[in-house]
Amino acid sequence: MANPGDDPRSVSLCVADDATFWPWLSWPRFEAMADKRSRIVVAPIAGLADWGLGHPLDAEETVLMNVLKGASELSAPDRKPLVLPPLRFVFGADPSCAFAVDPPAAHALLSDVAASVAAAGFSKLVLLNASPWNEELCAAAARDLRVSRGLHLFMVHLSALDLDFHPQRSRSRRKLQTLLTSLHGRVPEEAPAGSPGGPAPWGSEPVHPLPGPAATLEEARAEGPATLSAASARLSKLLSDIHDRPPLVARFATP
């Protein structure tokens, strides 16, 4: 537990860039910002789930926040986003998910976060999502919040950065496993004997352990940083493009 007066950075809420993490800024600093209408606020969305990669349940957040930190550090000083704490209690459509909530609760959480962002004077909100199960929910919430809050909503999914956790469509599960090995500094745990394997039935998307040998720690340390750098660079470019978009005229926002 932190002692009163401790630097908040010594008690890590998550992986974050010091210069862009919302909780580490004071309200006077927010009041002094002159570029609120054009500045981007990023809401990271990451569930807790076993993706069959042999790594802890916070794999989504571990990858997402490291990619976002790298992108924030690459951003030019006048284009740096503001990053909210990751939203961890989100929709989960699979038994392998932990602490999941139903779609109305997840939608309400996004709405409440968006209301706080709007109340602070910002108009551009990026839903940066790592969870395959929350992609459609983010799309629905973005449409609703544009109308109800007058916010300019954008969505970026980790799957679009070639880091897809989806158990069936993903072509990057091995890459994710190796990246996580690099970030955690330990090899993945082996699946228990008798774990299900083989192709999934049509119309079902169970999560099976990733077959085949995992990368060694040495291999992961050699490969992981390049994967992380490439994803961070792509995200930094996307955030820069969003920054250049003119703020949305709030025609439909409710008072």
N, C-alpha and C positions, 0 to 999 in steps of 0.2 A: 504494500500500500504506500502511496506517495505521501510525503510530509507536506504540510502547508508551506507554500512558497517555492516548492520544487518547480523546476522548469518542466512544462507539460511535455516537452519532447523526450524527457527521460522516462515517461510512462507511455509507451507506444500504444496508440489506439489501433494502428494498422501501419502498413507500409505507406509512406507518404513523403512528398516533397515539402520541405519546411516552408518554402516561399508561397505555396499554393493551397495549403490545407486550411479549410475554413475554421475549424475549431481553435486554431492557434492564432487567430487574428482577434483583436479587440473591437468592440463596437465603434469607438472613435475612429479606428482605421477604416471601417466600412463607411462611416459618415464622410470621411475625407476623400473617398474614391470619386473621381470625376467621370469615369467611363463605365458606369454601371449598365447603361443601355446596350453597350457593345460587348461587355465582358462576358465570357462564358462561365456558367456554373455547371459542374459535372456531378451527376449523381451516380456513383458506382452501384451496381446491382449484382450481388453474388450469393448464390444459395450454398447450402451445406449438403453435400451428397458424396456417396461412394461411387466413383466413376469407373471402378474396376482397374485402376492404374496402380494400386498398391501404395497410395499416398494418403495423407489425412483428409478428413472431410472438408477442410477449408481450402481445397485445391483451387476452386474457382476464384476465391478472393486472393489467394497467393499469387496466381498468375495475373489476374486483372490489375491488382494494385501495383505490382512491379512494372507491368507494361505502362500503366498510367503515370507512375512516378518517372519512368524514363522519358515519356512523352512530355511531361511537364518541364522536366529539366532541359529538354531540347527546344522548348518554346522560346521565342524571342521575348525580352522583358515586357514589351508592350502588348503581348498576346497571351500571356500566361493565364490559364483558367483558374477558377476557384473550385476546389475539390471538397465535396461533402464526405462525411464518414460513410463507409460502405453500408448499404442496406442489406442486411443478412437474412432477415425473416421474410422470405418471399415465397411465391408459389412453387410447389414441388409436385410433379405428376407421377412420381415413381416411388416405390417402396424404399429405394435406396436413399431417398432424400431425408434429411433430418430437420426438425424444427420448422417444417413448412407450414404455410398458412393457405387458406382458400383464396380463390381469385378476388372476391369482394374485399377481403381484408388487405390483400396485397395492393389492390387498386386504391383503397383508402389511404394506405401508407404513402404511396406515391403522390396522391392528392395533397396530403398534409405537408409533405416535404416541399412540394411545388408552391403551396401557399406561403410557406416561410421564405422561400426564395423570392417570390413576388413581393412580399411585404418588406423585404430588405432592399427593394428597388431594382432588382435585376430582371431582365426580360428574356435572356437566352438560357435555356436549360437543356443539357445533353444527358439523355439516359444511356449510360455506358453499361451494357449488360453482358455478363458472362454466362448466364444460365440458359441453356436451350429451351427449358420449360417456360421461360418468361418472355420469349421473343414476341409472341402474339399479344400477351398482356401489355407489354410496353407500347406496342402499336396502338392498342385500344386506349390506353391511358394518355398517350401523346395527343390523340385526336380530342379526347374529352378535355384535357387541360388547356389546350389551345383555345377552346371556346370558353371554359369556365374561369380561367385565370388570365387570359390574354397573354400567355407566354409563347415565345417562339421555341417550339420543341424540336429536338433532333434526337435520333437514335443511332447508336453505334453498337453493334454486337461483336463480341470477341470472335465469333465464328467468321466474321467478315475480315478478320486480321489473320486468317489461316490458323486459328487456335480454337478448334471446335470440340466441345465436350460431348456432343450428341453421340449416343451409343451406337447408332446405325449409320447415319449419313456422314459422319466425320471421317476425314482422311488424315487427320493430324493427331490421333490418339497417341501414337508412339512419340511424336514430337512433344506433345504435352507431358507425357510421362518422363521423358528425358529432361525437359525444362524443369519440371518439379524436382527431379533428382538433383539437378544443378542448384536450384534455389534452396532446397532443404539441406543439401550436403549429405544425403544418405540415400542408399538404393531403396527401391520400393519393396514392400513386404510381399511375400509370395501368397498367392490365393490359397485358402484352405483346401484340403483334399475333398474331392466330391463337388467342387464348385461347378455350376452349370456352364456348359460351353456349346460350341456349335452355332449355326445360324439361328436367328430368332424367327418364330412363326410370323407369317405375313400379318400385318396390322398390329403387331405388338413390338414394343421397344425395350425389352429387358436389358439390364446392364450386365454384361459378362466380363470376367477378368480378361485383360489384354493377353493374348496368347504369345508364346515365344519368349526368348530371353530378353530381359531389360538391359539397357545400356549400363555399363559399369560406371562407377563414380568418376573415374578418370575420363571416360568417353563423354559423360554428361557435362563435366566441367569444360570440356573442349567445345562441345556443340551448343550447350544451353545459352551462353552469352550472345552468340550470333542470332539465335532465334529470338531472344528477348529484344535485342537491338533493332532487328528488322520490324518486329511488331510495334515497338515504341516509335520508330520513325514513321511508319504508316499512320499511326494514331495521331502523332504530332501534326502531320500534314492535314489530316481530316479536321482537327481542331482549328488549325490555322484557316482552312477554307470556311469553316463555320463562323469564325471570328469576322471574316470579311463580308458575311451576309448582312445586309441592312436589317436592323431590328424590325420585327413584325408590327404592323399597325394593329393595335388592339381594338378591333371593331366589335367583337362579340363578348368581351369580358363582362362578367357580372359585377356590379358595384360591391 
